[in-house]
Amino acid sequence: MKAHKYTVNDVRKLLSNALNATAGDEKQTKLVEKYNEYVTSVIDHRHQKINHQITSQATRYRLNLKDKQMIDREFNEMVERRNLLIETNQDLRAQLSLSNECPDRSKYCMDPITRRNQKIMLEFDEVKAIGGSTQAEEYDKGYPVINFDEWEDVPEITENDFQKWKKELVSYLHEDIQTQSHAQLEIQIAESDQALSAVTDDVRRFRDNWGEARKEIAELKEAILDQEVLKVQVRTLEDSNTALEAEVNRTRGGEVTGTIGEDVFRVSE
């Protein structure tokens, strides 16, 4: 078997040579033309499936972001918890004669690189899921969607592909009942066109709605970035408060305990 590959135009030209053998037979000539139409549809479907994989992954990525995003109530509850932890932290630091002022509560007790690190992880997740990023303004520069119209002269079709199609075309031409061959081929074309249309429409929607989708993904990533940073802040404050409470107890010689409503407290050993 030959090792070289064919371009789309090679295949069309080679299969069209069968027209020379069908001169004068209108049905067979039409069959060859139809078969070329079928092969073109098969190649186009193969191409668009590659793009459809990317657009499908982009859709799933966006849906996963929406699923990961907290609802407002959950986010607000975490903000309230963060604020309570800050107040506790400020009180504990004051007891230890430590500074406890920070005008921006979103930065209280936080490492300056936290937001940057969380953003890097979010961007990496997008690249890992799709192979691209919404940082680009154009869809084909953001995600690896290919314009196959520019690639008709690239040798990508294998010898096995061509031999399969050639054999199938010849078998159709050998049929005694040409109507049967035409009917079978029409069904194949319809099936291939239906499959092609499904993926092509989805890719087209992705391309046409890129600006809106890009904006939505950017907003989702920003919202998730905020909530992930907030989660880190809550964990950091919890750890800090635990350590500060231990230090306060150590400096006092034990934990202050008592019963609500009583005037007498004791220091437990």
N, C-alpha and C positions, 0 to 999 in steps of 0.2 A: 504494500500500500504506500502511495506517495506520502511524503511528509509535509509538503507545502500546504498552505492555506489559501483560501479564496476570499476575495472581497465580495460585497453584496452585488456590485456591478458585474463581477466575473460570473457569479451564479446565474444572474438574469440573462446574461448574454449566452452562456453555454446552454441553458435550458431552452432558450428561444431558437437555438439552431435546429431544434426538432421541427420547427415550422417548415423547413426546407423539404422535409419528408412528407409533409401533409398537404402540399400544394394541390389544389383542386378538391380537397375534401374539407368542406366548410366546418363540419362537426368536429373533426379532429384538430383542425386549426384553432377552433374556439376552445377545445379542451386544453391545448398547449398554453394558450393565453391565460385560461383560467388557472391552470396549475402554477404558472408563474405568479399569478396574483396570490395564490395560496401560499407559496414559498415566501413571498415578500411579507405576507401577514405573519407567518411563523417567525421570521427573523425580527420583525418589528415587535412582536410579542416578547421574544427573548430579551430584546433590548429594554423594553419598558418594564419587564419584571425586575431588572436590575435597579432601575430608578424607583420602582414601586416599593422595593425593599427599604430604600432610604426614607421615602415619604411615610411608609407605614411605621418605621422606627421613630420618625419624628412625631407622628401622631401619638404613639404609645408613650413616648417621653413626655409630651405635653400632658397627657392624661395622668401619668405617674406624678408629675409635679402638682397637679390639681389635687390628687389624692393625698399627697404628702403635706399640702398646705393646711395649717390649722384653721378651724372656723374662728370667727371673731371672738366668740365666747371663751374658747380655749385659750386663745392668745391673751385676751384681757385678764383671764384668771392667772396666767403665768406672770403677767406684768404686776398684778397685785401681789403675788407671792414674792416676786423680786423686790418690790418696794418694802414689804414687811421684813424681808431678810436684810435689806439695806439699813432699815431703822434699827434692827437688832445689832447689826454689825457696828453701826455708829455708836450705839450705847456701850457696847463691849470695848470698843477702842477708846472711848472717852474714859472708861473705868481704868484703863491701862495707860492713861495719859498719852494716847496716840492721836494723831490728827485724823479727823473723820469727815472732812469737808470735800465734796465733789459736786460742782454745779450741774453736771450732766449725769443724771442717774443711769443712762444707758452705758456710761463708761466707768461707773463705780466698781472698783475692785477688779477691773478688767486689764488684761494684757493688751497693749496697743496693737499687737500683730494678730489678735484673735479674728477680727473681721476679715482681714486679708486672707488668712489661712482658710477660713470657711468659704470665702469666695473662690479661691483656687480649687477647692474640692468640688464646688458646684460646677465650675467651668469644666473641670476634668470629667465629671460625670456625664456632661452633655457630649463631650468629644468621644468618650468611651461608648456611649449609647448609640451615637449616630455617625461619628466620624467627622463632625464639623461643629460649627458654632454660630449662634444667631448674632454674634458680634458683627458679622458682615451684613451690609445693607442689601446685597443682591443674593437671591436664593441659591444660585449655582456657585457662588463664591462662599456662601455660608455652609451649605451642605453639599456633599459630593454627588450632585445630580448631573448626569451626562447629557449633552445635546448630541444625540446619535446621528442627526442629519448631517453633521460635519464629518462623519466617519465612514462614509460609504466606500471609500477607496482604501480602507485599512484591511489587511488580510486577517480576518478573524474567524472565518467559516472553515471548518475542518474538511479534510478529504472524506471522512466518514459521512459527514452531513451531506455533501454533494452527491456521493455515490448512492446514498439512501434515496434522495430526491430523484435522481436520474432513473434509478430502478423503478421507483413508484410511477413516474411519468410514463416510462416505456410499458409498464404493465397495464396502465389505463389505455394506452394506444393499441394494445394487443387484444383488448376486450372485444368479443364478437358483438355484444350489444352496447353500442355507444351511449344509448340513453341511460343505461345503468351506470356507466362510468361517469357520465356528467352528473347524474344524481348524487352519486357517492362523493364526487369532488365538491359539489355545491354544499353538501352537508359539512364536509371538512372545512371549507372556506367559512361557512357560517359559524361553526364552532370556534375556529381560530379568531375570526373577527370579533366574536362575542367576548372571548377571553382577553383579546387585545384592547377592546373598548373599555372593559372594566378597569384595567390597570391604567390605561391612558387617561381616562377621565379623572381618576384619583390623582395622578401626577399633575394633570392640568389644574385641578382645584388647588393643589398644594402650591403650584407656581403662581397662580392668580391671586391667592390669598396670603402670599408670603409676608407682605407688610403687616397685615393684621395678626397673623400667627406669631411673627417675630416680636411684635409689641406685647402680645399676651405672654409669651414665654419669658421675655425680659422682666415683665411685672411679676410673674410667678416666681422667678428666680430671686428677685429682690425681696419679695415677701418671705420666701423660705430662708433666705440669708438672714433676715431680721429675726426669724423665730429660732434658727439654729444658734445664732449669736446669743440670743436671750437664754436658751437652754444652757449654754456654756456659762453664762453669767450666774444663773441660778445655782448650778453645780459648784462654781467657784465660791460663791457666797456661803453655801452650805458648808463646804470644807473649811472656809475661813472662820465661820462662826463656831464650828466645832473646836477648832484650834484655839480661838480666842477665849471661849468659855472654859476650856481646860486651863488656860493660863490665868484667867481671873480666879478660878477656884484654887489654883496652886498658890497664888499670891495671898489669898485669904486664909489659907490653911484648911480649906474644905468647902463643901457645897452648902450654900445657904438654903435651908428648907423651913417649912412652916405650914400651918393650916390657915386657910382663908378665913378671915373674920377674927382670928386671935391676935392679941397684941404681943405675944411672946414668941420669939423666934430662937432657934438654936443653930449652932454651926455643927454639922455632922462631921465626924472624924473620918 
